[in-house]
Amino acid sequence: MNADFDHELTPDQWEVLKALRTPARERRRLNSMVVSQLVDLGLAVIDDGTATITQDGRKVLIRGSSRLLDVAA
C-alpha cells in the first residue's frame, strides 16, 4: 500500500471524513477537534469557515473502505 495514503484513523476520524463528502448545508454538526486533526493530516481543509474533504482525504477514504468492511465483518 502506498504510504502516502496509509493512515491509521480513529473511528471518529473515519466518521467525520465520511461526513465531509456531503454538502455542508446537509451535514450535521461535526466535532471541531476531529476536523482539526484531519486538517493537520491534510485530509480536510477549512474554506470560508467550512470543512471540506481534500483530494487526499477522498483517496484515503476510498482506500480505507475495504479495511473498514473487514473490521465490520
N, CA, C and O atoms as a GROMACS GRO file, in nm:
protein
  292
    1MET      N    1   0.085  -0.118   0.000
    1MET     CA    2   0.000   0.000   0.000
    1MET      C    3   0.089   0.124   0.000
    1MET      O    4   0.193   0.125   0.066
    2ASN      N    5   0.050   0.224  -0.071
    2ASN     CA    6   0.124   0.349  -0.078
    2ASN      C    7   0.121   0.418   0.058
    2ASN      O    8   0.014   0.444   0.112
    3ALA      N    9   0.238   0.449   0.112
    3ALA     CA   10   0.247   0.509   0.246
    3ALA      C   11   0.181   0.645   0.252
    3ALA      O   12   0.140   0.689   0.359
    4ASP      N   13   0.170   0.714   0.136
    4ASP     CA   14   0.106   0.847   0.136
    4ASP      C   15  -0.039   0.840   0.181
    4ASP      O   16  -0.092   0.936   0.236
    5PHE      N   17  -0.104   0.725   0.157
    5PHE     CA   18  -0.245   0.714   0.189
    5PHE      C   19  -0.274   0.613   0.298
    5PHE      O   20  -0.390   0.580   0.324
    6ASP      N   21  -0.171   0.564   0.364
    6ASP     CA   22  -0.187   0.465   0.469
    6ASP      C   23  -0.198   0.535   0.604
    6ASP      O   24  -0.097   0.555   0.673
    7HIS      N   25  -0.318   0.572   0.641
    7HIS     CA   26  -0.341   0.643   0.767
    7HIS      C   27  -0.416   0.552   0.863
    7HIS      O   28  -0.509   0.481   0.824
    8GLU      N   29  -0.374   0.555   0.987
    8GLU     CA   30  -0.445   0.482   1.092
    8GLU      C   31  -0.538   0.581   1.161
    8GLU      O   32  -0.499   0.647   1.258
    9LEU      N   33  -0.658   0.592   1.111
    9LEU     CA   34  -0.754   0.687   1.165
    9LEU      C   35  -0.839   0.622   1.273
    9LEU      O   36  -0.866   0.502   1.270
   10THR      N   37  -0.880   0.705   1.369
   10THR     CA   38  -0.970   0.657   1.473
   10THR      C   39  -1.110   0.644   1.413
   10THR      O   40  -1.138   0.701   1.307
   11PRO      N   41  -1.199   0.570   1.479
   11PRO     CA   42  -1.337   0.561   1.430
   11PRO      C   43  -1.403   0.699   1.416
   11PRO      O   44  -1.478   0.722   1.320
   12ASP      N   45  -1.376   0.790   1.508
   12ASP     CA   46  -1.434   0.925   1.498
   12ASP      C   47  -1.381   0.998   1.375
   12ASP      O   48  -1.456   1.069   1.308
   13GLN      N   49  -1.252   0.982   1.346
   13GLN     CA   50  -1.194   1.047   1.228
   13GLN      C   51  -1.255   0.990   1.100
   13GLN      O   52  -1.282   1.065   1.006
   14TRP      N   53  -1.276   0.858   1.096
   14TRP     CA   54  -1.339   0.798   0.978
   14TRP      C   55  -1.479   0.853   0.959
   14TRP      O   56  -1.518   0.887   0.848
   15GLU      N   57  -1.556   0.862   1.068
   15GLU     CA   58  -1.694   0.911   1.058
   15GLU      C   59  -1.699   1.055   1.008
   15GLU      O   60  -1.781   1.089   0.923
   16VAL      N   61  -1.611   1.140   1.060
   16VAL     CA   62  -1.608   1.280   1.015
   16VAL      C   63  -1.562   1.288   0.870
   16VAL      O   64  -1.618   1.365   0.792
   17LEU      N   65  -1.461   1.209   0.833
   17LEU     CA   66  -1.414   1.209   0.695
   17LEU      C   67  -1.526   1.167   0.600
   17LEU      O   68  -1.543   1.227   0.493
   18LYS      N   69  -1.602   1.065   0.638
   18LYS     CA   70  -1.717   1.024   0.556
   18LYS      C   71  -1.822   1.135   0.550
   18LYS      O   72  -1.880   1.158   0.444
   19ALA      N   73  -1.846   1.203   0.661
   19ALA     CA   74  -1.945   1.310   0.664
   19ALA      C   75  -1.906   1.428   0.576
   19ALA      O   76  -1.992   1.499   0.525
   20LEU      N   77  -1.777   1.449   0.559
   20LEU     CA   78  -1.730   1.561   0.477
   20LEU      C   79  -1.762   1.543   0.328
   20LEU      O   80  -1.749   1.638   0.250
   21ARG      N   81  -1.804   1.424   0.289
   21ARG     CA   82  -1.842   1.402   0.149
   21ARG      C   83  -1.973   1.472   0.115
   21ARG      O   84  -1.996   1.506  -0.001
   22THR      N   85  -2.057   1.493   0.212
   22THR     CA   86  -2.188   1.554   0.187
   22THR      C   87  -2.176   1.706   0.184
   22THR      O   88  -2.086   1.762   0.248
   23PRO      N   89  -2.265   1.775   0.112
   23PRO     CA   90  -2.262   1.921   0.111
   23PRO      C   91  -2.279   1.977   0.253
   23PRO      O   92  -2.351   1.920   0.335
   24ALA      N   93  -2.212   2.087   0.280
   24ALA     CA   94  -2.211   2.147   0.415
   24ALA      C   95  -2.352   2.174   0.466
   24ALA      O   96  -2.380   2.154   0.584
   25ARG      N   97  -2.440   2.219   0.380
   25ARG     CA   98  -2.576   2.254   0.425
   25ARG      C   99  -2.657   2.131   0.466
   25ARG      O  100  -2.758   2.143   0.536
   26GLU      N  101  -2.614   2.012   0.423
   26GLU     CA  102  -2.687   1.889   0.453
   26GLU      C  103  -2.628   1.810   0.569
   26GLU      O  104  -2.690   1.714   0.615
   27ARG      N  105  -2.510   1.849   0.618
   27ARG     CA  106  -2.449   1.768   0.724
   27ARG      C  107  -2.484   1.820   0.863
   27ARG      O  108  -2.516   1.937   0.884
   28ARG      N  109  -2.476   1.727   0.956
   28ARG     CA  110  -2.495   1.764   1.095
   28ARG      C  111  -2.367   1.831   1.146
   28ARG      O  112  -2.267   1.836   1.075
   29ARG      N  113  -2.372   1.881   1.265
   29ARG     CA  114  -2.255   1.948   1.323
   29ARG      C  115  -2.142   1.848   1.342
   29ARG      O  116  -2.164   1.737   1.393
   30LEU      N  117  -2.021   1.887   1.301
   30LEU     CA  118  -1.906   1.800   1.311
   30LEU      C  119  -1.823   1.834   1.433
   30LEU      O  120  -1.820   1.950   1.477
   31ASN      N  121  -1.755   1.736   1.488
   31ASN     CA  122  -1.667   1.755   1.601
   31ASN      C  123  -1.546   1.838   1.555
   31ASN      O  124  -1.465   1.791   1.475
   32SER      N  125  -1.534   1.960   1.604
   32SER     CA  126  -1.430   2.051   1.557
   32SER      C  127  -1.289   2.001   1.588
   32SER      O  128  -1.196   2.029   1.512
   33MET      N  129  -1.273   1.928   1.697
   33MET     CA  130  -1.141   1.875   1.730
   33MET      C  131  -1.099   1.769   1.628
   33MET      O  132  -0.983   1.765   1.585
   34VAL      N  133  -1.192   1.684   1.588
   34VAL     CA  134  -1.163   1.581   1.489
   34VAL      C  135  -1.137   1.646   1.353
   34VAL      O  136  -1.047   1.604   1.281
   35VAL      N  137  -1.215   1.748   1.318
   35VAL     CA  138  -1.192   1.820   1.192
   35VAL      C  139  -1.051   1.878   1.192
   35VAL      O  140  -0.981   1.870   1.091
   36SER      N  141  -1.010   1.937   1.303
   36SER     CA  142  -0.876   1.994   1.315
   36SER      C  143  -0.768   1.888   1.294
   36SER      O  144  -0.667   1.913   1.230
   37GLN      N  145  -0.791   1.768   1.348
   37GLN     CA  146  -0.696   1.659   1.330
   37GLN      C  147  -0.686   1.620   1.182
   37GLN      O  148  -0.577   1.594   1.132
   38LEU      N  149  -0.800   1.616   1.114
   38LEU     CA  150  -0.800   1.582   0.972
   38LEU      C  151  -0.731   1.690   0.889
   38LEU      O  152  -0.663   1.660   0.791
   39VAL      N  153  -0.748   1.815   0.929
   39VAL     CA  154  -0.679   1.925   0.861
   39VAL      C  155  -0.528   1.909   0.880
   39VAL      O  156  -0.452   1.925   0.784
   40ASP      N  157  -0.485   1.878   1.002
   40ASP     CA  158  -0.343   1.857   1.030
   40ASP      C  159  -0.285   1.743   0.945
   40ASP      O  160  -0.168   1.748   0.906
   41LEU      N  161  -0.366   1.642   0.916
   41LEU     CA  162  -0.322   1.528   0.835
   41LEU      C  163  -0.329   1.558   0.685
   41LEU      O  164  -0.283   1.478   0.603
   42GLY      N  165  -0.388   1.672   0.649
   42GLY     CA  166  -0.403   1.708   0.507
   42GLY      C  167  -0.520   1.640   0.440
   42GLY      O  168  -0.528   1.637   0.317
   43LEU      N  169  -0.612   1.585   0.519
   43LEU     CA  170  -0.727   1.515   0.464
   43LEU      C  171  -0.849   1.605   0.451
   43LEU      O  172  -0.948   1.568   0.387
   44ALA      N  173  -0.843   1.722   0.512
   44ALA     CA  174  -0.951   1.820   0.505
   44ALA      C  175  -0.889   1.959   0.507
   44ALA      O  176  -0.775   1.977   0.549
   45VAL      N  177  -0.967   2.056   0.463
   45VAL     CA  178  -0.928   2.197   0.470
   45VAL      C  179  -1.046   2.276   0.521
   45VAL      O  180  -1.161   2.233   0.512
   46ILE      N  181  -1.016   2.392   0.575
   46ILE     CA  182  -1.121   2.485   0.615
   46ILE      C  183  -1.124   2.594   0.508
   46ILE      O  184  -1.027   2.667   0.490
   47ASP      N  185  -1.235   2.604   0.438
   47ASP     CA  186  -1.251   2.701   0.330
   47ASP      C  187  -1.373   2.787   0.360
   47ASP      O  188  -1.486   2.738   0.363
   48ASP      N  189  -1.350   2.916   0.381
   48ASP     CA  190  -1.458   3.009   0.417
   48ASP      C  191  -1.535   2.962   0.540
   48ASP      O  192  -1.657   2.975   0.546
   49GLY      N  193  -1.462   2.906   0.638
   49GLY     CA  194  -1.524   2.863   0.762
   49GLY      C  195  -1.593   2.728   0.755
   49GLY      O  196  -1.657   2.686   0.852
   50THR      N  197  -1.582   2.660   0.642
   50THR     CA  198  -1.648   2.531   0.624
   50THR      C  199  -1.544   2.423   0.597
   50THR      O  200  -1.454   2.442   0.514
   51ALA      N  201  -1.555   2.312   0.666
   51ALA     CA  202  -1.463   2.200   0.644
   51ALA      C  203  -1.499   2.131   0.513
   51ALA      O  204  -1.616   2.107   0.482
   52THR      N  205  -1.394   2.099   0.436
   52THR     CA  206  -1.410   2.033   0.307
   52THR      C  207  -1.307   1.922   0.297
   52THR      O  208  -1.192   1.938   0.339
   53ILE      N  209  -1.347   1.810   0.242
   53ILE     CA  210  -1.255   1.698   0.222
   53ILE      C  211  -1.160   1.734   0.107
   53ILE      O  212  -1.201   1.794   0.008
   54THR      N  213  -1.033   1.696   0.121
   54THR     CA  214  -0.934   1.720   0.017
   54THR      C  215  -0.929   1.598  -0.077
   54THR      O  216  -0.990   1.495  -0.050
   55GLN      N  217  -0.857   1.614  -0.186
   55GLN     CA  218  -0.838   1.502  -0.278
   55GLN      C  219  -0.769   1.386  -0.206
   55GLN      O  220  -0.806   1.270  -0.225
   56ASP      N  221  -0.669   1.417  -0.123
   56ASP     CA  222  -0.603   1.312  -0.045
   56ASP      C  223  -0.700   1.246   0.052
   56ASP      O  224  -0.695   1.125   0.074
   57GLY      N  225  -0.790   1.326   0.110
   57GLY     CA  226  -0.891   1.271   0.200
   57GLY      C  227  -0.981   1.172   0.129
   57GLY      O  228  -1.017   1.068   0.184
   58ARG      N  229  -1.019   1.206   0.005
   58ARG     CA  230  -1.102   1.114  -0.074
   58ARG      C  231  -1.028   0.984  -0.103
   58ARG      O  232  -1.086   0.876  -0.095
   59LYS      N  233  -0.899   0.995  -0.136
   59LYS     CA  234  -0.820   0.876  -0.165
   59LYS      C  235  -0.807   0.787  -0.041
   59LYS      O  236  -0.818   0.665  -0.050
   60VAL      N  237  -0.784   0.849   0.074
   60VAL     CA  238  -0.774   0.772   0.198
   60VAL      C  239  -0.906   0.704   0.229
   60VAL      O  240  -0.908   0.588   0.270
   61LEU      N  241  -1.015   0.775   0.208
   61LEU     CA  242  -1.147   0.718   0.235
   61LEU      C  243  -1.175   0.599   0.144
   61LEU      O  244  -1.226   0.496   0.190
   62ILE      N  245  -1.141   0.611   0.017
   62ILE     CA  246  -1.164   0.501  -0.077
   62ILE      C  247  -1.072   0.384  -0.046
   62ILE      O  248  -1.117   0.269  -0.044
   63ARG      N  249  -0.945   0.411  -0.021
   63ARG     CA  250  -0.851   0.302   0.008
   63ARG      C  251  -0.882   0.235   0.141
   63ARG      O  252  -0.859   0.115   0.157
   64GLY      N  253  -0.934   0.310   0.235
   64GLY     CA  254  -0.964   0.254   0.366
   64GLY      C  255  -1.097   0.183   0.373
   64GLY      O  256  -1.123   0.111   0.469
   65SER      N  257  -1.181   0.201   0.272
   65SER     CA  258  -1.314   0.143   0.277
   65SER      C  259  -1.312  -0.008   0.290
   65SER      O  260  -1.389  -0.064   0.368
   66SER      N  261  -1.225  -0.076   0.216
   66SER     CA  262  -1.223  -0.222   0.224
   66SER      C  263  -1.175  -0.268   0.362
   66SER      O  264  -1.223  -0.368   0.415
   67ARG      N  265  -1.082  -0.195   0.420
   67ARG     CA  266  -1.036  -0.230   0.556
   67ARG      C  267  -1.148  -0.210   0.656
   67ARG      O  268  -1.162  -0.288   0.751
   68LEU      N  269  -1.227  -0.106   0.637
   68LEU     CA  270  -1.340  -0.082   0.728
   68LEU      C  271  -1.443  -0.194   0.717
   68LEU      O  272  -1.502  -0.234   0.817
   69LEU      N  273  -1.466  -0.244   0.595
   69LEU     CA  274  -1.559  -0.354   0.578
   69LEU      C  275  -1.508  -0.479   0.648
   69LEU      O  276  -1.586  -0.554   0.706
   70ASP      N  277  -1.376  -0.503   0.642
   70ASP     CA  278  -1.318  -0.618   0.710
   70ASP      C  279  -1.340  -0.610   0.861
   70ASP      O  280  -1.367  -0.712   0.925
   71VAL      N  281  -1.330  -0.492   0.917
   71VAL     CA  282  -1.349  -0.474   1.062
   71VAL      C  283  -1.495  -0.499   1.098
   71VAL      O  284  -1.524  -0.558   1.202
   72ALA      N  285  -1.586  -0.455   1.012
   72ALA     CA  286  -1.730  -0.469   1.040
   72ALA      C  287  -1.776  -0.614   1.029
   72ALA      O  288  -1.875  -0.652   1.091
   73ALA      N  289  -1.706  -0.694   0.952
   73ALA     CA  290  -1.750  -0.833   0.928
   73ALA      C  291  -1.725  -0.923   1.045
   73ALA      O  292  -1.756  -1.042   1.039
   0.00000   0.00000   0.00000
